[in-house]
Amino acid sequence: MFSNNKKIIQTILAVTFWVAAWFTLAAITSNRLLIASPLDTLIALCGALIKRSTYISVFSSLLRILSGLIIGAVCGIFFGILAYRYQYAAIIIGPLVTVCKAVPVAAFAVIILIWWGPSALSFIISMIVVWPTMYHNTLEGLKATDKKMLEMAGIFHMPVKNRILYIYRPALKSSILSGMKSSCGMSFKAGVAAEVIGLTNNSIGEQLYISKVYFDTAGVFAWAIIVILFSFLCEKIITLCMNMLMNVTPRCSRKEMISDVHVTGSESKKVVFSNVTKSFGEKIVLNGYSNVFVGKTDNCLNGPSGSGKTTILRLIAGLEKPEMGEILCDGSVSMVFQEDRLAEDYSPIINVTMTGVGEDVAKEALLMVLDEESIYKACRELSGGMKRRVALVRAVEYHADILLLDEPYTGMDRDTIEKVREYIEKRCVAGTVITASHI
């Protein structure tokens, strides 16, 4: 509360400073044609606000500029996604983005006037200045998506809707919001400038041009204030709507393979390594490694860090490929990674259900290892050991044939470890469990 009040006071002081500077400059100049005083501008503004034509002009300009802003933003986001998904799309779209960013607005305005006339001018110009910004911000946001979370989504065959909502959306949030904020101001500046150039009927640009023709500097200032106010209001409304859209949490999509009924007695699946070699750069991690994993016990990988335990699990999961040898894995896989790989902004229930598990099943399982209050908190508020339990429940409740556990008890004390082991014994339906652990 104090922080908000402080920000308001700082804003008021800043505005007061610049109004005082405006008063001073107008007084020093003493020429209304060059600089209209704040008082003259206020009188002109009040005079404009009592005219019906003012509201017609403002409404018409807002309709055109906001339509261009919204459609430009949608196009930018769409093409950004397309460029992220397909490399050739990025190559084709790149030059167009460069042209739209480099060519002056006036040049576009002249071309549009020739092709379509003034009625569509501010709409198209707003769209042209907005979409490159949104394209760039969307593409950069998608490129910044956590690759480890995408690996996790691939292992659990996460439904597309859930990937968008809980992996891509958080990655895009800041870039999309910053893009919309800057785009709103740019669209109003460019849109009104286009209206001035094209003398669009019933528009803010037309009113500015008329004020200029009559050397009505106070009128120009008054209309500039109107543009600033509506630009500011639209930015706040759009930001609020975007925040609401980015923060909405619908139910996760379900996968038909996941059952609400706990299944027992899954058949053991063999995992066979035959002379497997795997290296990273010059470091050989596995050299002619052979082994057979089957069943829930006696599949523990021991050894110091760097001995290849995680590499073996990643090879089974298909996240790495061997240089030599063969790996046979004849079942579905779920995994507790070396890191938790949770969507930190969402609750443990969301993190489990996003893989397709039913909400009732997720809640029942989580309550076996966490208290009820914790399962509704954002994961970022949980301790390391609690996050680890969420990651473990997510892997166990996926009901895969093969369960891979990479240091599953990290951050847990002895009592918690026993509790978790009891949970795994009771709930795990995987026929084969492979554990990498120092314990």
C-alpha positions in Angstrom: 0.0 0.0 0.0 2.8 2.4 1.0 4.6 1.6 -2.2 1.6 2.4 -4.3 1.0 5.7 -2.5 4.7 6.6 -3.0 4.4 6.0 -6.7 1.3 8.2 -7.0 3.0 11.0 -5.1 6.1 10.7 -7.3 3.9 10.8 -10.5 2.0 13.9 -9.2 5.3 15.7 -8.4 6.7 14.9 -11.8 3.6 16.2 -13.6 3.7 19.3 -11.4 7.3 19.9 -12.3 6.7 19.8 -16.1 3.5 21.9 -15.9 5.5 24.5 -13.9 8.3 24.3 -16.6 5.6 24.8 -19.3 4.3 27.9 -17.5 7.8 29.3 -17.2 8.7 28.7 -20.8 5.4 30.2 -22.0 5.9 33.3 -19.8 9.5 33.7 -21.0 8.5 33.3 -24.7 5.4 35.5 -24.4 4.2 34.4 -27.8 1.0 32.4 -28.0 1.8 31.3 -31.6 5.0 29.7 -30.5 4.0 28.2 -27.1 0.5 28.4 -25.7 0.4 28.6 -21.9 -1.2 25.8 -19.8 -4.2 28.1 -19.1 -4.8 28.8 -22.9 -4.5 25.1 -23.6 -7.0 24.3 -20.8 -9.5 26.8 -22.3 -9.0 25.3 -25.7 -9.5 21.8 -24.3 -12.7 22.8 -22.5 -14.0 24.4 -25.7 -13.3 21.2 -27.7 -15.0 19.0 -25.1 -18.3 20.9 -25.4 -18.5 20.2 -29.2 -20.2 17.2 -30.6 -17.7 17.0 -33.5 -14.9 16.4 -31.0 -16.5 13.1 -29.8 -17.2 12.0 -33.3 -13.6 12.6 -34.3 -12.2 10.9 -31.1 -14.5 7.9 -31.5 -13.7 7.5 -35.2 -9.9 7.7 -34.6 -10.1 5.3 -31.7 -12.0 2.8 -33.7 -9.5 2.9 -36.6 -6.3 3.0 -34.5 -7.4 0.3 -31.9 -8.6 -2.0 -34.7 -5.2 -1.6 -36.4 -3.4 -2.2 -33.0 -5.4 -5.3 -32.2 -5.1 -6.9 -35.7 -1.4 -5.9 -35.9 -0.8 -7.5 -32.5 -2.6 -10.7 -33.5 -0.7 -10.9 -36.8 2.6 -10.3 -35.0 2.0 -13.0 -32.5 0.8 -15.4 -35.2 3.8 -14.8 -37.4 6.1 -15.0 -34.4 4.8 -18.5 -33.6 5.1 -19.5 -37.2 8.7 -18.3 -37.4 9.5 -20.2 -34.1 7.9 -23.4 -35.4 9.3 -23.3 -39.0 12.8 -22.0 -39.8 11.8 -21.3 -43.5 9.0 -19.1 -42.3 11.4 -17.0 -40.2 13.7 -16.6 -43.3 10.7 -15.5 -45.5 9.2 -13.1 -42.8 12.5 -11.5 -41.8 12.9 -9.1 -44.8 9.3 -8.0 -44.4 9.9 -7.1 -40.8 13.0 -5.2 -41.7 11.1 -3.2 -44.3 8.2 -2.3 -42.0 10.6 -1.2 -39.3 12.9 0.8 -41.6 10.5 2.6 -44.1 9.2 5.9 -42.7 5.5 6.1 -41.8 5.1 9.0 -44.3 6.2 6.7 -47.2 3.7 4.0 -46.2 1.0 6.7 -45.8 1.5 8.0 -49.4 1.3 4.5 -50.9 -1.9 3.7 -48.9 -3.4 7.0 -49.9 -2.8 6.1 -53.6 -4.2 2.6 -53.1 -7.1 2.9 -50.7 -7.6 6.6 -49.9 -7.7 8.3 -46.5 -10.5 6.3 -44.8 -8.3 3.2 -44.1 -5.1 5.1 -43.6 -4.8 5.2 -39.8 -6.0 1.6 -39.5 -3.3 0.2 -41.8 -0.5 2.4 -40.5 -1.3 1.4 -36.9 -1.2 -2.3 -38.0 2.1 -1.8 -39.9 3.9 -0.2 -36.9 2.6 -2.7 -34.4 3.1 -6.1 -35.9 6.9 -6.1 -36.3 7.2 -5.3 -32.6 4.8 -8.0 -31.5 6.5 -10.5 -34.0 9.9 -9.8 -32.5 8.8 -10.0 -28.9 6.8 -13.2 -29.5 9.7 -14.9 -31.3 12.2 -13.9 -28.6 9.8 -15.0 -25.8 9.4 -18.4 -27.5 13.1 -18.8 -28.0 13.6 -18.1 -24.2 11.2 -20.9 -23.3 12.8 -23.3 -20.8 14.2 -26.2 -22.8 14.2 -28.5 -19.7 10.5 -27.9 -19.3 9.9 -28.8 -23.0 11.9 -32.0 -22.4 9.6 -32.8 -19.5 6.5 -32.1 -21.6 7.8 -34.5 -24.2 8.5 -37.3 -21.8 4.9 -37.0 -20.4 3.3 -36.5 -23.8 1.7 -33.4 -22.4 -1.5 -32.2 -24.2 -0.9 -29.3 -26.5 -3.3 -27.0 -24.6 -1.4 -27.7 -21.4 2.0 -26.9 -23.0 0.7 -23.6 -24.3 -0.9 -22.6 -21.0 1.8 -23.7 -18.5 5.1 -23.7 -20.4 4.9 -21.3 -23.4 2.5 -18.8 -21.8 4.7 -18.0 -18.8 7.7 -17.6 -21.1 5.8 -15.2 -23.3 4.1 -13.2 -20.6 6.7 -10.4 -20.1 7.6 -10.1 -23.7 4.0 -9.9 -24.9 3.1 -7.3 -22.2 6.1 -5.1 -22.9 5.3 -5.4 -26.6 1.7 -4.3 -26.1 2.7 -1.4 -24.0 5.2 0.0 -26.5 2.8 -0.8 -29.4 -0.1 1.1 -27.9 1.9 4.4 -27.9 3.4 3.8 -31.3 0.0 3.0 -32.9 -1.5 6.2 -31.6 1.4 8.4 -32.7 1.6 6.8 -36.1 -2.2 6.6 -36.6 -2.8 10.3 -35.8 0.2 11.3 -37.9 -1.3 9.3 -40.8 -4.7 11.1 -40.3 -2.9 14.5 -40.5 -1.2 13.4 -43.7 -4.3 12.0 -45.3 -6.7 14.6 -43.9 -9.1 11.8 -42.9 -12.6 13.0 -42.3 -13.9 13.0 -38.7 -10.6 12.2 -37.1 -8.2 13.6 -34.5 -5.7 14.2 -37.3 -8.2 16.4 -39.1 -8.7 18.5 -36.0 -5.0 18.9 -35.5 -4.6 20.0 -39.1 -7.4 22.6 -38.8 -5.8 24.0 -35.7 -2.5 24.2 -37.6 -4.1 26.0 -40.5 -5.5 28.7 -38.2 -2.3 29.0 -36.2 -4.2 27.8 -33.1 -1.3 26.6 -31.0 -3.5 26.2 -28.0 -5.8 24.0 -30.0 -2.9 21.8 -31.2 -1.8 21.4 -27.6 -5.3 20.6 -26.5 -5.7 17.8 -29.1 -2.2 16.5 -28.3 -3.4 16.2 -24.7 -6.5 14.3 -25.8 -4.3 11.9 -27.8 -2.0 11.4 -24.8 -4.9 10.7 -22.4 -6.6 8.2 -24.7 -3.3 6.5 -25.5 -2.6 6.2 -21.7 -6.1 4.9 -21.0 -6.0 2.4 -23.8 -2.6 1.1 -22.7 -3.9 0.6 -19.2 -7.0 -1.2 -20.4 -5.1 -3.4 -22.8 -2.5 -4.3 -20.2 -5.2 -5.2 -17.7 -6.9 -7.4 -20.2 -3.6 -9.1 -21.2 -2.7 -9.7 -17.6 -6.1 -11.3 -17.0 -5.6 -13.5 -20.0 -2.1 -14.4 -19.0 -3.1 -15.3 -15.5 -6.3 -17.3 -16.1 -6.0 -20.9 -14.9 -8.4 -23.2 -16.7 -8.6 -26.9 -15.9 -5.9 -29.0 -17.5 -6.7 -31.1 -20.6 -6.9 -34.8 -19.9 -5.4 -37.7 -21.8 -7.5 -40.8 -22.4 -4.6 -43.0 -21.4 -4.7 -41.7 -17.9 -7.3 -43.4 -15.7 -8.9 -42.0 -12.5 -8.8 -45.6 -11.2 -5.5 -46.8 -9.7 -4.3 -49.8 -11.7 -2.1 -52.5 -10.1 0.0 -55.3 -11.4 1.6 -53.8 -14.5 3.8 -56.2 -16.5 7.5 -55.7 -16.2 9.2 -54.2 -19.2 12.8 -54.9 -20.1 15.3 -52.2 -20.8 18.4 -53.6 -22.5 21.7 -51.8 -23.2 24.1 -53.6 -25.6 27.6 -52.2 -26.0 26.4 -48.6 -25.7 28.9 -45.8 -26.1 28.0 -42.2 -25.3 30.3 -39.1 -25.1 30.0 -35.4 -24.6 32.7 -33.7 -26.6 36.0 -35.4 -25.7 34.6 -36.9 -22.5 33.5 -40.5 -22.8 30.7 -41.1 -20.3 29.7 -44.7 -21.3 32.1 -47.0 -23.2 30.7 -50.3 -24.3 28.1 -50.3 -21.5 25.8 -53.3 -21.4 23.0 -54.1 -18.8 19.5 -55.4 -18.5 16.9 -53.6 -16.3 13.7 -55.3 -15.4 11.4 -55.3 -12.3 11.0 -52.8 -9.5 14.0 -53.8 -7.4 17.7 -54.2 -7.9 17.8 -51.5 -10.6 19.8 -48.9 -8.6 22.5 -47.0 -10.4 25.3 -46.0 -7.9 28.4 -44.0 -8.3 29.9 -40.5 -7.9 28.7 -37.5 -9.9 29.8 -37.7 -13.5 29.8 -41.5 -13.6 27.0 -41.6 -16.2 23.9 -42.4 -14.0 21.9 -39.5 -15.4 23.1 -40.2 -18.9 21.8 -43.8 -18.7 18.4 -42.5 -17.6 18.3 -39.9 -20.4 19.2 -42.5 -23.0 16.3 -44.7 -21.8 14.0 -41.8 -22.0 15.1 -41.0 -25.5 16.5 -37.6 -24.6 20.0 -38.6 -25.7 21.2 -40.8 -28.5 24.2 -43.2 -28.3 27.1 -43.0 -30.7 27.4 -46.7 -30.7 25.5 -49.7 -29.5 21.8 -50.4 -29.1 19.1 -49.7 -26.5 15.8 -51.7 -26.4 13.0 -50.1 -24.4 9.6 -51.7 -25.0 7.3 -49.5 -22.8 6.2 -46.0 -22.0 8.4 -43.9 -19.7 8.0 -41.4 -17.0 10.8 -39.7 -15.1 11.8 -37.7 -12.1 14.6 -35.5 -13.5 17.7 -34.4 -11.7 16.0 -31.0 -11.5 12.4 -30.6 -10.3 11.2 -29.1 -13.7 8.0 -27.7 -12.2 5.9 -24.8 -13.5 6.8 -22.6 -10.5 3.9 -20.2 -10.8 1.3 -22.9 -10.4 0.2 -25.3 -7.7 1.3 -28.9 -7.2 -2.2 -30.0 -8.4 -1.7 -28.1 -11.6 1.8 -29.5 -12.1 0.5 -33.1 -11.7 -2.7 -32.7 -13.8 -0.9 -30.9 -16.7 0.5 -34.3 -17.7 -3.1 -35.6 -18.2 -3.7 -37.0 -14.7 -7.2 -36.5 -13.3 -7.6 -33.8 -10.6 -9.0 -36.2 -8.0 -6.2 -38.7 -8.5 -3.6 -35.9 -8.3 -5.1 -34.6 -5.0 -5.3 -38.0 -3.4 -1.6 -38.8 -4.3 -0.3 -35.4 -3.3 -2.0 -35.6 0.2 0.0 -38.8 0.8 3.3 -36.8 0.7 2.3 -33.2 1.4 -0.1 -31.3 3.7 -3.4 -30.0 2.2 -2.4 -26.3 2.5 0.8 -26.9 0.4 -0.9 -28.6 -2.6 -2.7 -25.3 -3.4 0.3 -23.0 -3.1 2.4 -21.9 -6.0 5.4 -24.2 -6.3 7.8 -21.3 -6.0 6.6 -21.0 -2.3 7.5 -24.6 -1.5 10.8 -25.8 0.0 13.2 -27.9 -2.2 12.1 -31.2 -0.6 8.5 -30.4 -1.1 9.1 -29.5 -4.8 10.9 -32.8 -5.1 7.8 -34.7 -3.8 5.6 -32.9 -6.4 8.0 -34.0 -9.2 7.9 -37.5 -7.9 4.1 -37.7 -7.7 3.9 -36.3 -11.2 6.1 -39.1 -12.5 4.4 -41.9 -10.5 0.8 -40.9 -11.2 1.5 -40.8 -15.0 1.2 -44.6 -14.9 4.0 -45.4 -17.3 5.5 -48.9 -17.8 9.0 -47.7 -16.9 9.7 -45.2 -14.1 13.0 -43.4 -14.0 14.1 -41.8 -10.7 17.1 -39.5 -10.8 18.1 -38.6 -7.2 14.4 -38.7 -6.2 15.1 -38.1 -2.5 17.1 -34.9 -2.8 16.2 -32.3 0.0 14.3 -34.8 2.1 15.1 -36.0 5.7 15.0 -39.6 6.7 11.4 -39.6 7.9 10.2 -37.9 4.7 12.2 -40.4 2.6 10.4 -43.3 4.3 7.1 -41.7 3.8 7.8 -41.2 0.1 9.0 -44.8 -0.3 5.8 -46.0 1.2 3.9 -43.8 -1.3 5.9 -45.2 -4.2 5.3 -48.8 -3.0 1.6 -48.2 -2.7 0.9 -46.1 -5.8 3.6 -47.1 -8.4 2.2 -49.2 -11.2 5.3 -49.2 -13.4 6.5 -52.7 -14.1 10.2 -51.5 -14.1 11.7 -48.9 -11.8 15.3 -47.6 -12.3 16.8 -45.4 -9.6 19.9 -43.3 -9.7 20.8 -42.3 -6.1 23.6 -41.7 -3.6 21.5 -43.2 -0.8 
